[in-house]
Structures are given as C-alpha cells and as structure tokens.
Amino acid sequence: MRCALAFVLTVCCALSAQARPLSLGKRLALTGVGPVQACADCHGVHGQGRKHFAYPRLAGLGAPYLLNVLRSFADGRRLNGIMTPIARALSPRAMGAVVRYYAAFRPAPPRMGHHENLARLARGRSLYEQGDLADKVLACARCHGPHAEGLGARFPRLAGQSAAYVKEQLRSFRAGARGGLGLGLMRAAARPLNDRQIADVALYVSLIGARPALVFPRLNPRIARLYDPQGFVPPPRAAVPATPFGEAVLRGRAIFDHTGRYAPLYVHNALSCSNCHLGEGRAAYAGPMWAPAALYPRLYKGHVVTLAARMQAAFVHSENGRPPPLGSPVLTDLLAYVRWMSRGERIGVHVAGRGYPSLPKPLHPPSVISGAALYVRSCAVCHGEHGQGMRHGGHWVFPPVWGSASYGARSGLARVPMLAAFLVETMPYGKPHTLQPAEAYDLAAFLEARQRPR
C-alpha cells in the first residue's frame, strides 16, 4: 500500500512539474511566442550558435550587449531580414527576459580540427593582435581584448564566435551596410581589410580558447611582407634578431607598451609610452620613436640633451613618476628598442612622419564649451564621461585623459597646439583625420582645462 501511494505521489509531482509554465525568456528561446519564432532555431538552446552558419553565438556576450543589439534591431539602427521583425514584435519585458535567459550560459570552448591551416591562423592572429601598419589595419585586440573576451556592453566577445558569422559582419561593416553601436569604429576598422584578411581574422577568433590549444609556427623574417616605401617605415616585428641585442629590443617593446607593468618603480599613473606614441611607437605623425635616434643629441630649451635624458624626463612629466637611472635595465632596453626601430633612418635629412603634423592656427580662440560637447559626442565612449579611462581585467584598455592617473601638466601633450595636432592625426581611434583643425583646438582646450598633476 505504501509503495502504491509513493508511486502515485511521484507521478503527481512529475505531472505537476510538466504542467508548470516555462519562464518567458525560456519560452521565447525554446518555442517562440506568437509571431516570434524560437531563438534556439538559429542560436541554439544554450546560445552556442551554429558553427558553419552565419548565426552568432549568444552565450558569453552578456545581457547589456544583447539588450543593446535587440533594441538596435527594433529601432532601425541595425537592419536584418530575420531579426528586425522579431525584435519589433518583442515588448521591453520580453526583450529583458530572453536576454537574461541567454546571458546565463557560458560559451563552450571551440574544438581545433587537425585540418586547420596554421599559416592562415598565424596571419589572423597577427592581424588581430597587432594590426598591419602598412595597410592601415587596426588591431582588433585594442577594443575586443587580447583574448577576444570583449569589454563590457560596447565591445562584444569574439572568442569562439562562428567564423562564417564574423566574416559576414566584417564584410557588412566594410560595405557600410552595418554601422555598429558606437561611433562607426567598426566601419573604419573593416574598410582597409581585403577578403583574405577578413577570412584569416574570422578563422583565428573562431578558434581562440580552442581545445587542444592553438600552436603557431615561427614566422620567417625573410618572408615578412614588404612595407610602404613612402617616407620611413621601421623594420617589421619579425626581423628582431635572435641575439642578446634582440632580446633587449623585445624587452624594450614590452616596457614601451606596458610601462606600468614592466617598469613599476618609475610610473605613478595609468599611462604607458604607447598611449602617446601610437602603434608601438611606429606610427608616422603620432610621435614615432624611430625618429629620435636620428635627432639626438640636440638643442632643447637652450641645452644640448641626449635621448636618454629626454626619456628620463618623460617618466617624470608624462607618467608622473621618477627617472630610471642611466645604465639601468629599463632605460637600456628602451634605448635598444628605439635604436632597432630607427635602422635605416637618415640623419640630417627631414623625413616625413616625424613628430606630429603642424596645424594652422584657428581663426578664433579655442572654445572649451564646444570642446566639452565634442568630447561627450566622440571621446567619452572609450575614455569615460569623466575622463577616467576604461579598465578591464585589471588592465587599462583606454587611458584616462585627465585626473591624477593621466599625464602631467608639464608633458608635451599638455600644450594645446601639440595636443590638437595629436588629436587630428590619431583620434577618434580608428577614424583619424575626421576632426577639423578648429574642432581639435576646441577639444584640446577642453582637455587642458581639466585637472591634472602639476
């Protein structure tokens, strides 16, 4: 009798569980509601997407980003024959529910096949991590993170995303058919890419975090691509010699790009050398570090100074720290890096690309008020509404542009004309030369009116 009663209770509980209605988010995902088809048909029950189709993986993208995407489909900022009508049929409550459902899942690591083309993966990795200065290709890692894990609601996770989907989106950005959720950064980033580069990047990001792990072949410096011969271009990264000097060059590059990490005794703010000298100090007209080796020693403010002394001053004035001693490993490695980059530079000859471009003086005094409006519209998305920069994973992704963690009042960029020239040549990131000189002066005046270390 007891067994029969227990059996009846078990059956009743099971029937009750089956009768319990699914949550709204789960129902939308698994079965759809009304005119809204089931999200799982394209994106999978757990948001893992469909590897060989142009349907994105939702797991790991995070609720804020997914909600922004749905809203962009609903209000017409982004158009798609499938997603636009679905998003427009969803109420705000339904959007929030389905987003929370998919945000709860973690992305599964992709699997590495034996047939993958390692040369393509190596090219894709190089473009993702470093870009290509000669082709004006931006490094994807700058906005999407070194491991493509994404940076909050603005820059989505790419690791493990379907290669077919990434290719389709990059082509859409390149053609101008998709505008993105930011300042058109992705259109600018995709515009220089050719079809092969798009395919290589898409393949690489689709396998980041794969099992087994990716193993890349060593690049042969003799087959490194040729650079644009106009002006001066430093030697390619792959040409660093496998010698003690080459090891010093590589250490110097690491210090240059991550100064606070590798020279913590001498840096007291959030900046690295590469924040003011862009592209690892390689980019022309952005304070390139291949130029000083051909210019120093030189007359500076009434005194003949050496390059080592100028580097020491930069640690004090730009990074609010203290100077590395002459002969110290930090200073020696930085000098080795600069010397290697300047190989082939012409001494005593004017070379295009040194320093920053010269701008005509504005007809009217710069307006701090106009600069403030321009900052909110074009800069705050990366550097924060209060100039505080953006940190992710314990590292600075976009540097603070004022406040105690930014550069000091005695640094080179603390002068409005120089800062305006820097802004025209390099900002907004991915869209240089879009600021008019008068706008750059306004923005520079606003930034220099902010509080910074003295």
C-alpha positions in Angstrom: 0.0 0.0 0.0 2.8 2.4 0.9 4.6 1.6 -2.4 1.5 2.3 -4.4 1.0 5.6 -2.5 4.6 6.6 -3.1 4.2 5.8 -6.8 1.0 7.9 -7.1 2.7 10.8 -5.4 5.7 10.6 -7.7 3.5 10.6 -10.8 1.6 13.5 -9.5 4.7 15.5 -8.8 6.1 14.8 -12.3 2.8 15.8 -13.9 2.8 19.0 -11.8 6.4 19.8 -12.9 5.4 19.2 -16.5 2.4 21.5 -16.2 4.5 24.3 -14.6 4.8 27.0 -17.3 8.2 27.9 -18.7 9.6 31.3 -17.8 9.0 33.9 -20.5 12.7 34.0 -21.5 13.0 30.3 -21.8 9.7 30.0 -23.7 10.8 32.6 -26.2 14.1 30.8 -26.7 12.8 27.3 -27.0 9.3 27.5 -28.5 8.8 31.2 -29.5 5.7 33.2 -28.7 3.1 34.3 -31.2 4.8 35.7 -34.3 8.2 35.4 -32.6 9.9 32.2 -33.7 12.1 30.2 -31.3 15.5 31.8 -30.9 17.0 28.3 -30.5 16.4 27.5 -34.1 19.3 29.7 -35.1 21.2 30.4 -31.9 20.9 27.0 -30.1 19.2 26.0 -26.9 22.2 27.2 -24.8 23.2 30.1 -27.1 26.1 28.3 -28.7 25.1 29.2 -32.2 25.6 27.1 -35.3 29.3 26.7 -36.2 29.0 26.5 -40.0 26.3 29.1 -40.5 26.2 32.9 -40.1 24.2 32.7 -36.9 26.0 34.2 -33.9 26.8 32.6 -30.6 25.0 34.5 -27.8 26.5 32.7 -24.8 29.2 34.9 -23.3 28.0 38.2 -24.9 26.4 39.4 -21.7 23.0 40.9 -21.0 23.8 44.6 -21.6 25.3 44.0 -25.0 22.5 41.6 -26.1 19.9 44.1 -24.9 21.6 46.9 -26.9 21.6 44.7 -30.0 17.9 43.8 -29.7 17.0 47.5 -29.3 19.1 48.4 -32.3 17.1 45.9 -34.4 13.8 47.2 -33.0 14.5 50.9 -33.6 16.1 50.6 -37.1 19.7 51.4 -36.2 20.5 47.9 -37.4 18.5 46.0 -40.1 18.3 42.3 -40.7 15.6 40.4 -42.6 15.2 37.9 -39.7 16.0 39.8 -36.6 14.3 43.2 -37.3 10.7 41.8 -37.3 11.4 39.6 -34.3 12.8 42.5 -32.3 10.0 44.8 -33.2 7.5 42.2 -32.0 9.1 41.9 -28.6 7.9 44.0 -25.7 10.6 45.6 -23.4 9.7 42.9 -20.8 10.1 40.1 -23.3 13.4 41.5 -24.5 14.8 41.6 -21.0 13.5 38.0 -20.3 15.1 36.4 -23.3 18.4 38.3 -22.8 18.6 37.1 -19.2 18.0 33.6 -20.4 20.9 33.5 -22.8 23.2 35.6 -20.6 23.1 32.8 -18.0 25.1 30.4 -20.3 28.8 30.3 -20.6 30.4 29.8 -24.0 31.7 26.3 -24.7 35.3 26.2 -25.9 35.7 25.6 -29.6 37.4 22.5 -30.9 40.5 22.6 -33.0 40.5 20.3 -36.0 43.5 18.6 -37.5 42.8 20.2 -40.9 43.2 23.8 -39.8 45.6 25.9 -41.9 48.2 27.1 -39.4 49.6 29.7 -41.8 46.2 31.3 -42.0 45.8 31.2 -38.3 49.2 32.8 -37.8 48.2 35.6 -40.2 44.8 36.0 -38.5 46.5 36.2 -35.1 49.0 38.8 -36.2 46.2 41.0 -37.6 44.0 40.5 -34.5 46.8 41.3 -32.0 48.9 43.8 -33.9 47.1 45.0 -37.0 49.1 46.0 -40.0 50.6 49.5 -40.1 51.4 49.3 -43.8 47.8 48.5 -44.7 46.3 50.8 -42.0 44.7 47.8 -40.4 43.8 48.3 -36.8 44.5 45.8 -34.1 41.2 44.1 -33.1 42.6 43.4 -29.6 42.6 47.1 -28.8 38.8 47.1 -28.4 37.9 43.4 -28.0 40.6 42.4 -25.6 43.8 40.4 -26.0 41.9 37.1 -25.8 38.8 38.4 -27.6 36.8 38.2 -24.4 35.1 41.5 -25.0 34.9 44.7 -23.0 31.5 45.2 -21.4 28.4 46.3 -23.3 30.3 48.3 -26.0 32.8 45.8 -27.4 31.4 42.2 -27.7 33.2 38.9 -27.1 34.5 37.4 -30.3 36.4 34.3 -29.0 34.8 31.2 -30.4 32.3 33.0 -32.5 31.3 31.4 -35.8 33.8 32.2 -38.5 31.0 32.4 -41.0 29.2 35.0 -38.9 32.4 37.0 -38.3 33.2 37.1 -42.0 29.7 38.2 -42.9 29.7 41.0 -40.3 33.2 42.3 -41.3 32.1 42.4 -44.9 28.9 44.2 -43.9 30.9 46.8 -41.9 33.3 47.2 -44.8 30.5 47.9 -47.3 28.9 50.3 -44.9 25.7 48.2 -44.6 26.2 47.9 -40.8 27.0 50.9 -38.7 27.6 49.3 -35.2 26.6 50.6 -31.8 29.4 53.0 -31.4 31.0 55.9 -33.4 31.4 54.0 -36.6 34.6 52.4 -35.3 34.0 49.1 -36.9 33.3 50.6 -40.3 36.7 52.4 -40.2 38.4 49.2 -38.9 36.9 47.0 -41.6 37.4 49.3 -44.5 41.1 48.5 -45.2 40.6 44.7 -44.9 40.6 42.6 -48.0 38.8 39.3 -48.3 41.8 37.2 -47.4 42.4 39.2 -44.3 38.8 39.0 -43.2 38.8 35.2 -43.6 42.1 34.9 -41.7 40.8 37.0 -38.8 37.5 35.2 -38.7 39.2 31.8 -38.6 41.5 32.9 -35.8 38.9 34.4 -33.5 36.6 31.4 -34.0 39.3 29.2 -32.5 40.5 31.3 -29.6 40.3 29.2 -26.5 40.1 26.0 -28.6 40.9 22.5 -27.3 43.6 21.5 -28.0 45.3 24.9 -27.8 46.5 26.6 -30.9 50.2 26.2 -31.7 51.6 28.7 -34.2 54.6 28.2 -36.4 57.6 30.6 -36.0 57.4 33.4 -38.6 60.3 33.6 -41.0 61.6 37.2 -41.1 62.7 36.7 -44.8 59.1 36.3 -45.9 57.7 39.2 -43.8 55.5 41.4 -46.0 57.1 44.5 -47.5 56.1 47.9 -46.2 55.1 51.0 -48.0 58.3 52.6 -49.2 57.0 56.2 -48.9 58.7 58.0 -46.1 60.4 55.9 -43.4 58.9 52.7 -42.1 60.7 50.8 -39.3 61.7 47.2 -39.8 59.0 44.6 -39.4 58.5 43.0 -36.0 59.5 39.6 -37.3 63.0 41.0 -38.1 64.1 41.4 -34.5 67.4 39.4 -34.4 67.7 36.3 -32.2 70.7 37.8 -30.3 71.2 39.4 -26.9 70.5 42.8 -28.5 67.3 41.4 -30.0 66.3 40.2 -26.5 66.8 43.7 -25.2 64.7 45.1 -28.1 61.8 42.7 -27.2 62.1 43.7 -23.5 62.1 47.4 -24.5 59.0 46.9 -26.6 57.2 45.2 -23.7 58.2 48.2 -21.4 57.1 50.6 -24.1 53.6 49.0 -24.5 53.0 48.1 -20.8 55.2 50.6 -18.9 53.4 50.3 -15.5 53.7 46.5 -15.6 57.4 46.2 -16.5 58.7 49.4 -15.0 56.5 49.9 -11.9 59.2 51.7 -9.9 59.2 54.6 -12.3 55.5 55.1 -13.2 52.9 56.6 -10.9 49.9 56.9 -13.2 47.9 54.7 -15.6 49.8 55.6 -18.8 52.3 53.7 -21.0 54.7 55.1 -23.5 52.5 53.7 -26.3 49.5 55.9 -25.2 51.2 59.0 -26.7 53.4 57.3 -29.2 50.9 55.1 -31.0 51.3 51.8 -32.8 54.2 50.6 -30.5 55.9 53.9 -31.3 55.9 53.0 -35.0 53.1 55.1 -36.4 54.1 58.2 -38.5 52.9 61.6 -37.3 52.0 60.1 -34.0 55.2 60.8 -32.1 57.1 57.8 -33.7 60.0 56.6 -31.7 62.1 55.7 -34.8 62.7 59.5 -35.2 64.6 60.4 -32.0 67.6 58.2 -32.7 68.4 60.4 -35.8 67.7 63.7 -33.9 69.5 63.3 -30.6 71.7 64.7 -29.1 70.0 68.0 -29.9 69.4 71.5 -28.6 66.4 71.5 -26.4 65.3 74.5 -24.4 68.7 76.1 -24.6 70.7 72.9 -23.6 72.1 70.0 -25.6 70.4 66.9 -24.3 70.6 63.2 -25.0 67.9 60.8 -25.9 68.4 59.1 -22.6 67.8 62.4 -20.7 64.6 63.0 -22.7 63.3 59.5 -21.8 64.0 60.2 -18.2 62.1 63.5 -18.4 59.1 61.6 -20.0 58.9 59.3 -17.0 58.7 62.4 -14.7 56.4 64.7 -16.8 54.2 62.3 -18.7 54.0 59.3 -16.3 54.2 61.3 -13.1 57.0 59.0 -11.9 60.7 59.2 -11.4 63.5 58.8 -13.9 65.2 55.4 -14.4 68.9 55.8 -13.7 71.4 55.9 -16.5 72.5 52.4 -17.3 69.5 50.8 -15.6 67.9 47.8 -17.4 64.7 49.8 -18.1 66.4 52.7 -19.8 68.9 50.5 -21.7 66.1 48.2 -23.1 64.0 51.2 -24.2 67.1 52.7 -25.9 67.7 49.4 -27.6 64.1 49.3 -28.9 64.3 52.8 -30.3 67.7 52.1 -31.9 66.4 49.0 -33.6 63.3 50.8 -34.9 65.4 53.5 -36.4 67.6 51.1 -38.5 67.9 52.8 -41.9 66.8 56.3 -40.7 68.6 59.2 -42.4 70.5 61.5 -40.1 70.4 65.2 -41.0 67.6 64.8 -43.5 64.0 65.9 -43.0 61.9 62.7 -43.1 58.1 62.8 -43.4 56.3 61.4 -40.4 58.5 62.6 -37.5 56.7 64.2 -34.5 53.2 65.4 -35.0 51.7 67.2 -38.0 51.6 71.0 -37.9 48.1 72.6 -37.8 47.1 76.0 -38.9 46.2 78.3 -36.0 42.4 78.7 -35.6 40.8 82.0 -36.6 39.1 82.3 -33.2 40.3 81.4 -29.7 39.5 77.7 -28.9 36.2 77.2 -27.1 36.2 75.0 -24.0 32.4 74.7 -24.2 32.5 73.4 -27.8 35.3 71.1 -26.8 33.3 69.7 -24.0 30.4 68.9 -26.3 32.7 67.3 -28.8 34.3 65.2 -26.0 30.9 63.8 -24.9 30.0 63.0 -28.5 33.2 61.5 -29.8 35.5 60.5 -26.9 33.5 59.5 -23.8 32.6 56.1 -25.3 36.2 55.0 -24.8 37.7 57.4 -22.2 34.7 57.7 -19.9 32.4 60.6 -19.2 34.7 61.9 -16.5 37.9 61.2 -18.4 38.6 58.3 -16.1 39.5 55.8 -18.9 38.4 52.2 -19.1 39.9 49.2 -17.2 39.1 45.6 -18.0 40.6 42.5 -16.3 42.8 44.6 -14.2 44.4 46.4 -17.2 43.9 49.8 -18.8 42.3 49.4 -22.2 41.7 53.1 -22.8 43.8 55.6 -20.8 42.5 58.3 -18.6 42.7 61.7 -20.2 42.6 63.9 -17.1 42.8 63.4 -13.4 45.5 62.0 -11.1 46.0 58.9 -13.3 46.6 60.9 -16.5 49.6 62.8 -17.9 51.0 65.8 -16.0 50.8 69.5 -16.8 54.5 69.6 -17.9 54.2 66.8 -20.5 54.4 67.5 -24.2 50.7 66.9 -24.8 49.8 69.4 -22.2 50.4 72.1 -24.8 47.2 72.9 -26.7 48.8 73.2 -30.2 50.6 69.8 -29.9 47.6 68.1 -28.4 45.4 69.4 -31.2 47.8 68.0 -33.8 47.9 64.7 -32.0 44.1 64.6 -32.0 43.7 65.3 -35.7 46.2 62.6 -36.6 45.1 59.8 -34.3 41.6 60.3 -32.9 38.9 59.2 -32.6 40.5 55.7 -32.5 40.1 54.1 -35.9 38.8 57.3 -37.5 41.8 59.7 -37.8 41.6 62.9 -39.8 37.9 63.3 -39.2 38.4 66.2 -36.8 38.7 69.7 -38.3 41.6 71.7 -37.0 39.3 74.1 -35.2 37.5 71.2 -33.6 40.8 69.7 -32.5 41.8 73.0 -30.9 38.5 73.2 -29.1 38.8 69.6 -27.8 42.4 70.2 -26.8 41.5 73.4 -24.9 38.8 71.5 -23.0 41.2 68.6 -22.1 43.9 71.0 -20.9 41.3 72.9 -18.7 40.7 69.6 -16.8 42.6 68.9 -13.6 45.8 67.0 -13.9 49.0 66.5 -11.9 51.3 69.5 -11.7 
